[in-house]
Each structure stands twice: as C-alpha cells, then as structure tokens.
Amino acid sequence: MSGGDIGADQVPEVLRLVDLKPYFKITILECLDNDVDGAFVALRQRLRQLADNRGRALAMRITGEVALSESDNDDPEDLTILRTAGFDRCYAITRQRDITIRRSVTGMWNDLTVIGCA
C-alpha cells in the first residue's frame, strides 16, 4: 500500500440517495420601494450578513457568491442569460456548515440562497 492509499476498512459507507433529506423553501418578496436598486442592494447586504452568521454550527464557510446586474457585471453574455431568464439582477451565495446531528455524529449542511429581480 502506498502512502496515499487507504485500506478497505477505512473506505466510508456509500451514501444512498434515499438517505438524503433535502430541504427546500421558496419565498417571494415584492418591492414596494420606488428605489428598486437601493432595495436590492440592501437585501443583498442583509443576506450576506445572515450567511456570515455561524449560528450553532461547529464551523461555517462561504463557498461562493455572485452578483449579476448592469452595475455589478459588464459581461454581456452573463447579462443576456439573466435577461433571457426574465431578470434584471440576480444575487446568489452558497455556504457549508458543519453541524452536530447527534451527540458524536457530525454532518455537513449546504445552503444556497438566490434572489432575482424582474
């Protein structure tokens, strides 16, 4: 066995799809402010602030973040894709949290938050 190899007794059990318990929620917000751009920026800032909060997790890390709009991105191809989907602006952030499932069992929780404005 070479230095990078692991023994058969160290190979983790294969995770079955039936054992996954995905959680999905959609919230639709309506902007009542006349300054849609300012409201969108404020919502982005609040979502980033919430994503930075570790809460009861053992550890947390932001794994990705993207903002697409006329003011955030000058890549015409990205803006074309955004407009084709029916949005003027979009923001997405992903994070991973290490959590305690039971006393001595830990797991990883992946969060994805996406907001779009039409």
C-alpha positions in Angstrom: 0.0 0.0 0.0 1.5 3.4 -1.0 1.4 6.4 1.3 -1.8 7.9 -0.3 -3.8 4.6 -0.3 -6.4 3.8 2.2 -7.4 0.3 3.4 -10.7 -1.3 2.7 -11.7 -0.9 6.3 -11.2 2.9 6.0 -13.5 3.4 3.0 -16.7 5.2 4.0 -20.0 3.6 3.5 -21.7 4.7 0.3 -24.4 7.3 0.9 -27.7 6.2 -0.6 -30.0 8.8 -2.2 -32.9 7.6 -0.1 -31.0 8.6 3.0 -30.7 12.3 1.9 -33.3 14.6 3.3 -33.2 17.8 1.2 -34.9 20.9 2.4 -36.2 23.5 0.0 -38.0 26.7 0.6 -39.2 29.5 -1.8 -40.1 33.0 -0.5 -41.4 35.6 -2.9 -40.9 39.2 -2.0 -42.5 42.3 -3.6 -40.5 45.5 -3.6 -42.8 48.4 -2.6 -39.9 50.9 -2.6 -39.6 53.3 -5.5 -35.8 52.8 -5.4 -35.6 49.1 -6.6 -31.8 49.2 -7.0 -31.3 50.5 -3.4 -33.7 47.9 -2.0 -32.0 45.1 -3.9 -28.6 46.2 -2.6 -29.9 46.4 1.0 -31.4 42.9 0.6 -28.1 41.6 -0.7 -26.2 43.1 2.2 -28.6 41.6 4.7 -28.4 38.1 3.1 -24.6 38.3 3.2 -24.8 39.3 6.9 -27.0 36.4 7.6 -24.8 34.0 5.7 -21.8 35.1 7.7 -23.5 34.1 11.0 -22.3 30.7 12.1 -25.2 30.1 14.4 -25.0 26.8 16.2 -22.8 25.2 13.5 -19.4 23.9 14.5 -17.8 25.7 11.5 -19.1 27.6 8.5 -17.5 28.8 5.3 -18.8 30.8 2.3 -18.2 28.7 -0.7 -19.4 31.0 -3.5 -21.0 34.4 -4.1 -22.1 36.1 -7.4 -23.9 39.2 -8.3 -25.2 39.9 -11.8 -26.7 43.2 -12.9 -25.8 46.2 -15.1 -23.9 47.8 -12.3 -22.2 44.7 -10.9 -21.2 42.9 -14.1 -20.2 44.2 -17.5 -20.0 40.7 -19.2 -22.7 40.9 -22.0 -23.1 37.1 -22.1 -23.9 36.9 -18.4 -26.4 39.8 -18.7 -28.0 38.1 -21.8 -28.5 34.9 -19.9 -30.0 36.8 -16.9 -32.4 38.8 -19.2 -33.4 35.6 -21.1 -34.5 34.1 -17.7 -36.6 37.2 -17.1 -34.5 39.0 -14.5 -32.8 42.4 -14.4 -30.5 41.5 -11.5 -29.6 38.4 -9.5 -27.5 37.5 -6.4 -26.5 34.1 -5.1 -24.5 32.9 -2.2 -23.6 29.4 -1.0 -22.1 28.2 2.3 -21.3 25.0 4.0 -21.9 24.4 7.7 -20.5 21.6 9.8 -23.3 20.6 12.3 -23.8 18.2 15.1 -26.6 15.7 14.1 -26.4 13.6 17.3 -24.0 13.6 20.2 -21.0 12.3 18.4 -22.2 12.5 14.8 -21.4 15.5 12.7 -22.6 16.3 9.2 -22.3 18.9 6.5 -25.2 21.2 5.6 -25.1 23.1 2.3 -27.1 26.3 1.9 -27.9 28.1 -1.4 -29.7 31.4 -1.4 -30.7 33.0 -4.7 -32.5 36.3 -5.2 -33.6 37.7 -8.6 -35.4 40.9 -9.5 -37.5 41.2 -12.6 
